Amino acid sequence: MRLFLTLLFLAVLNCFSVSANDGAGGFTLRKVVAHSPVISQGSTGTCWSFTATSFLESEIMRKGFPETDLSEMFFVYHTYLNKAEKYLLYHGNNNFGQGGQAHDVMDVLRVHGMVTNDAFPGKMEDGRFQHRALAKTMLNKVERLNDNQNKFDVEDVEKLNSVLEKHLGKLPKKVKTADGRFSPVKYREEFDIDPDDFVELTSYSHHPFYQPFVLEVPDNWSHALYYNLPIDELVQVMVSALENDYTVCWDGDTSEKTFMHNKGIADLPEKQQGKVTQKLRQKTFYNRTTTDDHLMHIVGLSEGENGKTGFYTKNSWGAESNEFGGYLNLTEDYVRLKTVAIMVHKNAIPRRIRQKLDL
């Protein structure tokens, strides 16, 4: 009975999402996967955490559990420590800032688990997350640790906890739920979530297709591996995932004039529409007109008046950031050129493509 009620709840949520947010950018929704409400990352560079956390919340619902509000700041806290350790291991020759990638959340999830937002909400100023002071202080601290050559010990990153606690709060040891109190790792296990089920995919021809490589973007500070697919197959993965009730973490360029969040749409200029090739993708990656700007959560499929496929996307700029509740539609043209990478559940990848990747 509990499972039936949960599935009924998700069906109602799905229908509500379609009716409440239809029309963004002139697109009509044709499929929406269950997901949590739009919230704001505030004045922070932590879109990676908000996006990947939203992705996990959808995974929880996909597995038949009720909607669960997870803590984004829990992942931010631990990722700062991971980032500091990597910075010191590379003698300061590694990126250290607010940015990150979807796998940063999975790396924390694997080792430290997860907690609810109630257990660790983080700290706000004037009703918003504001991390400029935190980022500046953390950078100063790790630079000092790195410069302390005679007394250096990478385990000194533990000294950074005091800074993180001041700006984010003290980490909880337990998560309180209606079913009891759980450690963060045990809480993750309660939802049967395996971080190794999620893979990141990209599409660039300067590395062999169907092989993993370290994607050369600054926010890939952990030097993680991404599987490489031709762009046609990358788009096929995205469409297939959504059609089968999986969502997609999207990482890409949002600096274009045609990325119009206020109008609920991101498209390419007319002269580029229908003309995106693998060669053009590579050119824009090399000349930096496609850059790793922002992560968002793709939660559905849509269709434009001209029959264009759209990807219904939940942004972390807040529900009041546009008249469409914080959602927008990325056209297929935009996705083909401006996608840097995605993360999906490996079971969301069509079998014939998975076999090529040896997953």
Wavefront OBJ file of the C-alpha trace (Angstrom):
o trace
v 0.000 0.000 0.000
v 2.818 2.421 0.865
v 4.465 1.856 -2.530
v 1.110 2.373 -4.294
v 0.549 5.677 -2.494
v 4.085 6.792 -3.302
v 3.650 6.018 -6.994
v 0.291 7.822 -6.981
v 1.991 10.849 -5.383
v 4.667 10.856 -8.087
v 2.055 10.621 -10.839
v 0.190 13.608 -9.404
v 3.467 15.536 -9.019
v 4.367 14.768 -12.629
v 1.023 16.017 -13.947
v 1.208 19.123 -11.788
v 4.684 19.948 -13.106
v 3.466 19.785 -16.707
v 0.430 22.007 -16.163
v 2.199 24.504 -13.898
v 5.234 25.166 -16.078
v 4.063 24.543 -19.653
v 4.996 27.166 -22.233
v 8.526 28.205 -21.257
v 10.185 29.621 -24.358
v 7.136 28.716 -26.461
v 7.679 24.987 -25.939
v 5.042 22.417 -25.036
v 6.012 19.782 -22.509
v 5.645 16.176 -23.571
v 7.459 14.401 -20.748
v 8.460 15.467 -17.245
v 10.311 13.206 -14.829
v 9.580 13.527 -11.090
v 11.830 16.095 -9.455
v 12.039 18.403 -6.471
v 11.105 22.131 -6.570
v 13.366 24.838 -7.946
v 15.545 26.513 -5.314
v 18.331 29.106 -5.476
v 22.076 28.675 -5.099
v 22.195 32.326 -4.110
v 25.438 34.249 -4.557
v 27.643 31.165 -4.803
v 29.479 29.195 -7.462
v 27.961 25.923 -6.281
v 25.623 25.100 -9.188
v 27.381 21.710 -9.372
v 26.119 20.815 -5.894
v 22.596 22.140 -6.422
v 22.316 20.304 -9.742
v 23.751 16.974 -8.627
v 21.757 17.089 -5.381
v 18.568 17.703 -7.361
v 19.582 14.773 -9.567
v 19.910 12.546 -6.482
v 16.509 13.700 -5.233
v 15.016 12.565 -8.539
v 16.823 9.242 -8.224
v 15.247 8.768 -4.802
v 11.785 9.380 -6.264
v 12.513 7.132 -9.251
v 13.181 4.317 -6.796
v 9.710 4.785 -5.297
v 10.578 6.825 -2.204
v 8.809 10.072 -1.265
v 10.335 13.404 -2.220
v 13.372 14.069 -0.025
v 15.114 17.393 0.534
v 18.868 16.749 0.671
v 21.528 19.159 1.886
v 23.548 20.828 -0.870
v 25.837 22.429 1.709
v 26.865 19.020 3.091
v 28.446 18.255 -0.280
v 29.963 21.733 -0.499
v 31.588 21.367 2.931
v 33.266 18.049 2.177
v 34.233 19.079 -1.345
v 36.175 22.060 -0.012
v 38.265 19.651 2.049
v 38.750 17.318 -0.929
v 39.717 20.269 -3.090
v 42.187 21.545 -0.498
v 43.867 18.151 -0.263
v 44.242 17.941 -4.045
v 45.581 21.504 -4.165
v 48.269 20.650 -1.632
v 49.166 17.348 -3.277
v 49.751 19.259 -6.507
v 51.949 21.812 -4.674
v 49.425 24.551 -5.335
v 49.296 23.886 -9.077
v 45.626 22.978 -9.169
v 42.371 24.890 -9.481
v 40.866 26.017 -6.184
v 37.643 27.973 -6.204
v 33.903 27.674 -5.775
v 33.320 25.777 -9.014
v 33.105 22.048 -9.441
v 31.540 19.179 -11.348
v 28.725 16.695 -10.774
v 31.146 13.956 -9.779
v 32.292 16.057 -6.807
v 28.954 15.296 -5.156
v 29.270 11.597 -5.967
v 32.776 11.501 -4.494
v 31.434 12.885 -1.218
v 28.408 10.584 -1.380
v 30.673 7.545 -1.741
v 32.800 8.295 1.341
v 30.663 10.462 3.622
v 27.092 9.698 2.603
v 24.407 12.382 2.585
v 22.082 14.218 4.963
v 18.794 16.075 4.799
v 18.603 19.810 4.443
v 16.988 19.944 7.887
v 20.067 18.241 9.347
v 22.513 20.603 7.640
v 20.944 23.668 6.008
v 24.146 25.687 5.842
v 24.174 29.369 6.686
v 22.520 32.233 4.829
v 22.935 36.000 4.903
v 19.868 38.121 4.176
v 18.006 35.003 3.091
v 20.614 33.900 0.529
v 23.688 31.712 0.390
v 26.680 34.015 0.014
v 30.093 32.385 -0.244
v 32.440 35.131 -1.388
v 33.986 35.499 2.079
v 34.170 31.735 2.532
v 35.923 31.230 -0.815
v 38.408 34.038 -0.157
v 39.265 32.772 3.321
v 39.641 29.169 2.168
v 41.971 30.168 -0.666
v 44.121 32.235 1.697
v 44.319 29.336 4.137
v 45.329 26.693 1.594
v 47.897 29.017 0.049
v 49.466 29.518 3.474
v 49.510 25.779 4.078
v 51.130 25.250 0.702
v 53.789 27.913 1.386
v 54.703 26.365 4.731
v 57.352 24.177 3.119
v 59.320 23.209 6.208
v 56.337 22.053 8.245
v 54.112 20.789 5.466
v 51.682 17.926 6.005
v 48.729 17.348 3.696
v 46.689 16.246 6.709
v 46.746 19.887 7.767
v 43.576 20.276 5.702
v 41.740 19.279 8.876
v 42.618 22.735 10.187
v 40.189 24.136 7.632
v 37.193 22.706 9.462
v 37.025 25.778 11.681
v 36.600 28.022 8.631
v 33.951 25.765 7.122
v 32.053 25.523 10.395
v 32.048 29.308 10.729
v 30.577 29.836 7.261
v 28.534 26.665 6.717
v 27.842 25.218 10.169
v 28.913 22.147 12.123
v 28.405 18.848 10.339
v 25.774 16.554 11.877
v 26.754 13.080 13.019
v 23.228 11.717 12.597
v 20.216 12.277 10.374
v 16.890 12.198 12.193
v 13.974 10.659 10.272
v 10.574 9.172 11.070
v 12.262 5.760 10.991
v 15.069 6.623 13.402
v 18.499 8.229 13.481
v 21.093 7.301 10.875
v 24.698 8.145 10.149
v 25.115 9.973 6.807
v 26.466 6.795 5.175
v 23.667 4.651 6.559
v 21.163 7.273 5.423
v 22.477 6.953 1.850
v 22.169 3.172 2.090
v 18.535 3.486 3.186
v 17.766 4.683 -0.354
v 19.912 2.014 -2.040
v 21.989 4.626 -3.849
v 25.310 3.494 -5.311
v 27.540 6.401 -6.424
v 29.253 4.076 -8.894
v 25.984 3.779 -10.845
v 26.490 7.280 -12.256
v 28.788 8.091 -15.167
v 29.838 11.277 -16.912
v 29.855 11.562 -20.687
v 31.263 14.132 -23.089
v 31.861 14.493 -26.829
v 35.164 15.812 -28.152
v 37.287 14.486 -30.994
v 40.725 15.279 -29.590
v 40.447 11.968 -27.702
v 39.269 8.571 -29.003
v 35.548 7.929 -28.905
v 34.219 5.242 -26.533
v 37.225 5.669 -24.254
v 37.488 7.607 -20.964
v 39.720 10.646 -20.659
v 40.357 13.499 -18.251
v 38.196 16.365 -19.496
v 40.291 19.521 -19.724
v 38.099 22.100 -18.037
v 39.278 24.108 -15.012
v 36.477 22.966 -12.703
v 37.487 19.340 -13.206
v 39.976 19.959 -10.414
v 39.916 16.274 -9.380
v 40.981 15.242 -12.918
v 38.074 12.813 -13.195
v 37.441 10.623 -16.237
v 34.633 11.211 -18.715
v 33.517 8.720 -21.348
v 33.682 10.080 -24.880
v 30.800 9.694 -27.355
v 30.045 11.152 -30.782
v 27.557 13.979 -30.352
v 24.717 12.083 -32.058
v 24.998 9.322 -29.479
v 25.343 11.755 -26.587
v 22.014 13.331 -27.567
v 20.518 9.839 -27.947
v 21.576 9.050 -24.381
v 19.880 12.195 -23.086
v 16.610 11.554 -24.911
v 16.545 7.853 -23.988
v 17.262 8.634 -20.332
v 14.357 11.070 -20.063
v 11.968 8.817 -21.963
v 12.750 6.075 -19.434
v 12.251 8.238 -16.320
v 15.894 9.080 -15.652
v 17.066 12.675 -15.381
v 20.272 14.273 -16.655
v 22.896 16.500 -15.034
v 23.891 18.991 -17.732
v 27.128 20.983 -17.796
v 27.687 23.565 -20.461
v 27.983 27.076 -21.821
v 25.444 29.650 -20.662
v 27.326 32.797 -21.680
v 25.725 33.104 -25.128
v 23.327 35.959 -25.917
v 20.860 33.300 -27.068
v 20.841 31.718 -23.608
v 17.790 33.657 -22.425
v 16.757 32.371 -19.028
v 14.360 35.282 -18.580
v 12.471 34.123 -21.697
v 12.692 30.442 -20.795
v 14.777 29.351 -23.766
v 18.343 28.712 -24.940
v 18.828 28.322 -28.693
v 21.528 28.938 -31.270
v 21.548 31.871 -33.700
v 19.479 31.063 -36.778
v 22.555 30.746 -39.006
v 23.848 27.853 -36.852
v 20.583 25.992 -36.385
v 20.610 22.526 -37.896
v 24.296 22.850 -38.758
v 26.076 21.624 -35.611
v 28.771 19.078 -36.428
v 31.422 17.307 -34.400
v 33.979 19.545 -36.097
v 32.149 22.691 -35.002
v 31.915 21.402 -31.438
v 35.657 20.864 -31.410
v 36.350 24.291 -32.888
v 34.284 26.085 -30.243
v 35.931 24.037 -27.467
v 39.395 24.930 -28.761
v 38.688 28.642 -29.267
v 36.826 28.859 -25.942
v 33.524 30.048 -27.322
v 32.072 26.961 -25.634
v 33.117 27.068 -22.007
v 32.290 25.213 -18.805
v 29.991 27.824 -17.254
v 27.101 26.273 -15.396
v 25.399 23.016 -14.371
v 21.636 22.496 -14.564
v 19.220 19.588 -14.101
v 17.355 18.380 -17.193
v 14.052 16.885 -16.059
v 11.947 16.537 -19.195
v 11.413 16.714 -22.942
v 9.492 19.380 -24.819
v 8.588 20.383 -28.348
v 8.607 23.766 -30.049
v 5.997 25.089 -32.435
v 8.311 24.232 -35.327
v 8.709 20.629 -34.138
v 12.082 21.273 -32.472
v 13.038 18.973 -29.631
v 13.655 20.772 -26.367
v 15.133 19.705 -23.051
v 13.093 20.953 -20.107
v 15.613 22.216 -17.592
v 15.502 23.115 -13.914
v 17.872 25.959 -13.109
v 19.231 26.763 -9.645
v 18.658 30.516 -9.891
v 15.428 30.335 -7.921
v 11.745 29.931 -8.769
v 11.329 33.695 -9.136
v 14.259 34.112 -11.538
v 11.868 34.063 -14.510
v 8.132 33.874 -15.183
v 8.365 30.118 -15.764
v 9.194 29.169 -12.186
v 12.934 28.957 -12.786
v 12.703 26.508 -15.721
v 13.799 26.902 -19.322
v 14.020 24.828 -22.488
v 17.343 24.072 -24.162
v 16.838 23.382 -27.860
v 18.495 20.339 -29.378
v 20.700 22.655 -31.457
v 21.883 24.390 -28.298
v 22.527 21.070 -26.571
v 24.475 19.737 -29.548
v 26.903 22.650 -29.568
v 26.990 23.971 -26.028
v 26.988 20.795 -23.915
v 30.348 20.252 -22.242
v 29.342 17.085 -20.361
v 26.455 15.218 -18.762
v 26.003 12.770 -15.914
v 23.429 9.969 -16.053
v 22.677 6.646 -14.400
v 24.517 4.012 -16.397
v 21.263 2.074 -16.848
v 19.849 5.107 -18.656
v 22.338 4.584 -21.485
v 20.938 2.496 -24.382
v 22.416 -1.000 -24.328
v 24.170 -0.744 -27.709
v 25.977 2.422 -26.547
v 26.803 0.925 -23.155
v 28.416 -2.021 -24.901
v 30.651 0.333 -26.884
v 31.703 1.967 -23.613
v 32.168 -1.402 -21.906
v 29.932 -0.354 -19.005
l 1 2 3 4 5 6 7 8 9 10 11 12 13 14 15 16 17 18 19 20 21 22 23 24 25 26 27 28 29 30 31 32 33 34 35 36 37 38 39 40 41 42 43 44 45 46 47 48 49 50 51 52 53 54 55 56 57 58 59 60 61 62 63 64 65 66 67 68 69 70 71 72 73 74 75 76 77 78 79 80 81 82 83 84 85 86 87 88 89 90 91 92 93 94 95 96 97 98 99 100 101 102 103 104 105 106 107 108 109 110 111 112 113 114 115 116 117 118 119 120 121 122 123 124 125 126 127 128 129 130 131 132 133 134 135 136 137 138 139 140 141 142 143 144 145 146 147 148 149 150 151 152 153 154 155 156 157 158 159 160 161 162 163 164 165 166 167 168 169 170 171 172 173 174 175 176 177 178 179 180 181 182 183 184 185 186 187 188 189 190 191 192 193 194 195 196 197 198 199 200 201 202 203 204 205 206 207 208 209 210 211 212 213 214 215 216 217 218 219 220 221 222 223 224 225 226 227 228 229 230 231 232 233 234 235 236 237 238 239 240 241 242 243 244 245 246 247 248 249 250 251 252 253 254 255 256 257 258 259 260 261 262 263 264 265 266 267 268 269 270 271 272 273 274 275 276 277 278 279 280 281 282 283 284 285 286 287 288 289 290 291 292 293 294 295 296 297 298 299 300 301 302 303 304 305 306 307 308 309 310 311 312 313 314 315 316 317 318 319 320 321 322 323 324 325 326 327 328 329 330 331 332 333 334 335 336 337 338 339 340 341 342 343 344 345 346 347 348 349 350 351 352 353 354 355 356 357 358 359
